Amino acid sequence: MKTVLSCIQPTGDLHLGNYFGAVQNWVRLQDEYKCFYGVVDYHSMTMPYNPVQLRENTWKMVFYLLACGIKPENLFIQSLVPEHIELSWILGCTTSYGELTRMTQFKDKTEQLRETDKDAFVSLGLFAYPVLQAADILIYHADYVPVGKDQEQHLELSRNIAQRFNHQFGKEYFAHPEPLFTETPKILSPADPNKKMSKSLGEKHYINLFGEETRVRKQIKSAVTDTGEPSNGGMSAGVKSLFDLLRACNSMDAHDALMADYSAGALKYSDLKESVANAVVGLINPFRERFEALQADKKSVKNQIQDASGEIRKRAQQTLREVREITGLGSLKG
Ligand code: TRP
């Protein structure tokens, strides 16, 4: 069975864009592959953060993922498998400074930090972020990594690191992880349909997957349908985005009926929004119910994930034993 690995940062909320763009796919892949899914708290230390918040968000993300249908045995918390850091150091020694300076995410995040403070502190951790990501992937010998296009460059770096390691030590040890790009609907911000749904843009710009029904309905009701762009007679980005959401929620009957209205020039935006709100609420209400049920049993769920991380750690430790052997690190054998 081929191995799939992917990870997510504990950002605090999970929104519809994260769900349709990643998590829904992760859930499906579990039927076909051996899957490892990580909540990467070490990665979240690369930008300014608060320790209490980090721990809270890490567990929150675990509960969210479980509520969406990720199987507990496939889920781990990165820092409970500290071998990721050891491998990251070793791989860092087969990664060049030049490669890392070319990472666009590093440049973007550095800029983001400097926007608020021109002398902002840019850590070695932020610079080395992609090496840790390579370690996440290679430590489980992952064959496939489901990621969005924004992670393509990091994945290519992971492949280069694997290749260089294999070449340097004269052994085909690491697999060459391939990205798994799945057609996923592009989910846009309800407040600005020219932008992707995203947490970093602010609260108006994303619909929380675990949000309260009344708030979610309100957000959809006030979604921007007309941004004043020249229409060229075509559908506006906002209206198209609402139709895309209906399709993403699998509400094809409503989608087709409203599309017929649109073609006939008789579409009422209020009807479209009402349908979208019903579809989204129908999708997320069961998630929230499961989340609340898991929360009610917090302690045993936490234990379960601690155990799962421990089991997954055994695989990581096996890799490190082999890597230590290959790279000549201290061993009682010598
Ligand atoms: N960098 C990824 C992101 O921002 C998160 C991530 C960390 C990741 N390690 C990974 C994704 C390993 C895939 C595989 O989305």
Boltz pocket constraint, residues with backbone or C-beta under 6 A from the ligand:
constraints:
  - pocket:
      binder: B
      contacts: [[A, 5], [A, 6], [A, 7], [A, 8], [A, 9], [A, 40], [A, 43], [A, 132], [A, 133], [A, 136], [A, 137], [A, 145], [A, 146], [A, 147], [A, 151], [A, 154]]
      max_distance: 6.0
